[in-house]
Amino acid sequence: MEKDLIEYIAKSLVDDPSCVEVKLIDGEKSTTLELRVATKDIGKVIGKHGRIAKALRTILQSAATRSGKRTMLEILD
């Protein structure tokens, strides 16, 4: 569910939605989502002073409260 949410939001933000990839790495106590977008769209996902990235992480944390696991979002180049 969290993977689909982040993928949907990221595709809405970027110019090239076909390059959006979200990889789920499930651990014992935490889950990590790796978001990869096109190089030209990286600024749109991070935002000024990281505001959009922070908002994505906040949305992800509130969506993941059901699972009881810690969820992290990493934005890769």
Sequence and secondary structure as in RCSB ss.txt:
>XXXX:A:sequence
MEKDLIEYIAKSLVDDPSCVEVKLIDGEKSTTLELRVATKDIGKVIGKHGRIAKALRTILQSAATRSGKRTMLEI
LD
>XXXX:A:secstr
 HHHHHHHHHHHHSS GGG EEEEEE SSEEEEEEE  GGGHHHHH GGGHHHHHHHHHHHHHGGGTTSEEEEEE
E 
